[in-house]
């Protein structure tokens, strides 16, 4: 399984790019949103990938964050949603937008994606609304952009200092995810619905990445409080 591609951007088309990884070119399908955010030709690029395997076809799909990749995988579990429709939805709404639309039952937002009709949009909301909360609760740890390393273009000696610097970042991401999960559980124990609670926790965590469980709960309760 190819989970990540790092190399030089050699070519870009309408919905695909060619990434050169030390002399081997990989064609990767990307959304319009991802394509627009990529660097110029010849520059280093890194994408998380999902490999689609069929009897007569192998296709790589690229995503700037693990959060977007997780949403792609979840969307693909809905009957009638193929890779093309999933990429269209993500390209139109982005990972956070997809989460909000499903949680709030915003069918029109999902229909805004090319090729997605009202029946399919309704099915997506019905089938994924109960699953959206768990993905949104992990949003802080999954939203990290794939790290771009120029050494994929010109072979360089390994840099131990760089590797050691990654551990604290990974540990911090895991801690933030644990805080968010604990806060979501606490809110649900207080009687709030999973969707509303997950949306509130994700919003607060995005605004204050350093917040611990207690801070997340306090801020989320303010968002969930009935408006006068």
Secondary structure, 3 states (H helix, E strand, C coil): CCCEEEEEEEEECCCEEEEEECCEEEEEECCHHHHHHCCCCCCEEEEEEEEEEECCEEEEEEECEHHHHHHHHHHCCCCCCCHHHHHHHHHHHHHHHHHHHHHHCCHHHHHCCCCCCHHHHHHHHHHHHHHHHHHHHCHHHHCCECCCCHHHCCCCCCCHHHHHHHHHHHHHHHHHHHHHHHHHHHHHHCCCCHHHHHHHHHHHHHHCCCCCHHHHHHHHHHHHCCCC
